[in-house]
Amino acid sequence: MATRARTTGAITFSLIGYLFLVELTSGILQGFYVPLIPNIVSHLEIHDGDFNWFEAAQLLLSAIVVPIFSKLGDMYGHKRMLLVTTALTAGATWWLAVAGDFTSFLLAWSLQAFYVVWLPLEVALIFDRGRRSGSGRSQTRRAAGFLVVALEAGAIIGALGASRVLRAVDGDLMLTLFVPAIAVTLVFFAILFGVPESEPQGRRSLDGVGFALLTVGLLTITAGLVFLRISTIGDVEILMEARVIALAVAVVVGGAVLYAFARWELRHPDPAIDLRVMRQPAMWPVLVTAGLFGISVLGAQAPLLTYSATDPEVHGYGLGLDEDTRSYLVGAYLVAMIIGALLFAAISRRVAPRLALIVATAFVAVGYLAFLPFHLEVWQVIANMVVAGLGSGALVAALPAAAAAAAPQGQTGVASGMTNTTKTIGGAFASAVFGVVLVTAAADVAETTVAPLAGYMTVWAICGGGALVAMVLLFFVPKLAFADVEEDLLPEVEPAA
């Protein structure tokens, strides 16, 4: 047993060292551009609101590339697809550095979305490596926790480093944007020379019709959600009623396309996404949990920042924090996510995986529901965010690992990728709905553009309520799901004397 543990640990360390660099770079990409948004807006000579188009376009692309490249990884090798998506991300990041107009920057920013495929591919690589040693599930859970640490640490490094690099180059935005491009380029070679390939399934038939239907369905629904957030196009104001109608049409049309996709997949001998696997008791609660988790982890951060900036002396609520102090609030949340991921990696071998998921969702629920009575003091908001961050960090690591563990051999990539896709859709839905809730609530208050407290209460209640629903659904997961039964759950038998 000791020899096997050392072998498994050595395999994990040799692989995780390079994948840690990949996720560190992913975090840098996610954090680096945020402090530079005003400079980018000025450089492109656009309005502040036009930056929403960049986020919307990247969201649209990320919703469709994850399942496609995850499936290609299962078919042709996860390392190969990791290299392809890294090369595409590197090209887009270099293009961003030299783009001088709105259209070019929009296209480059959209293509940068290929980095969202990295984590599902990495989880599949780790699971495949561990499967060969008989400990794929437990090894994947522990490794995923360390990858999330790298992701959040990279986000902090990127956010703190961007402004310092900009000052160091005397405000030259192009030179500043070279930094993430160099980082992605270097990590390509780290993958090329340091990451071993998985054992591909060997199938060479790609369900083009299935992926086309999935792409159209996801694009339609996501486009409707994005359109709901947009108040003007050029100088033309779009009424809320028109946006709601457009969203309803998009959901109906997209839902019909996804229904056709499901019918096609159930009849196809080699489907793009095996829905029979996705509806298994160990899988569907995880996918629904990922969607509900996306509500808070992707949709609730902007409302938190606007609430923390609201002046309590004028409005009777809010924190009245300046820009620098607000960044510390976000930093506390990210550090809590790192701690949550580390704790998940540490305890995942000692408790049942299902229990770890349930406890993590409970932390998210408690953190956001605590905002309802406790939101008037800075320490209360920080405490709430730390609790929610602990659960969020664990879930970011646990969900793709759980999906990979529940999937049959040859489908680990697409299974872990689907958690990312559903999380993205949940975040898009929440972002759109939260924006409408806060803007509509503000419109009901005369002579103010600040959202009333009721709007923020609604946001926190939705986040906490979604986590509660996810926690209940996870009780439907079989008790032995996601575990290395022979290693984690069976009692050790002492040799006979």
Secondary structure, 3 states (H helix, E strand, C coil): CHHHHHHHHHHHHHHHHHHHHHHHHHHHHHHHCHHHHHHHHHHHCCCHHHHHHHHHHHHHHHHHHHHHHHHHHHHHCHHHHHHHHHHHHHHHHHHHHHCCCHHHHHHHHHHHHHHHHHHHHHHHHHHHHHHHCCCHHHHHHHHHHHHHHHHHHHHHHHHHHHHHHHHHCCCCHHHHHHHHHHHHHHHHHHHHHHCCCCCCCCCCCCCHHHHHHHHHHHHHHHHHHHHHHCCEECCEECCHHHHHHHHHHHHHHHHHHHHHHHHHHHHCCCCCCCHHHHCCCCCHHHHHHHHHHHHHHHHCHHHHHHHHHCCHHHHCCCCCCCHHHHHHHHHHHHHHHHHHHHHHHHHCCCCCHHHHHHHHHHHHHHHHHCCCCCCCCHHHHHHHHHHHHHHHHHHHHHHHHHHHHHCCCCCHHHHHHHHHHHHHHHHHHHHHHHHHHHHHHHHCCCCCCCCCHHHHHHHHHHHHHHHHHHHHHHCCCCCCCCCCHHHHHCCCCCCCC
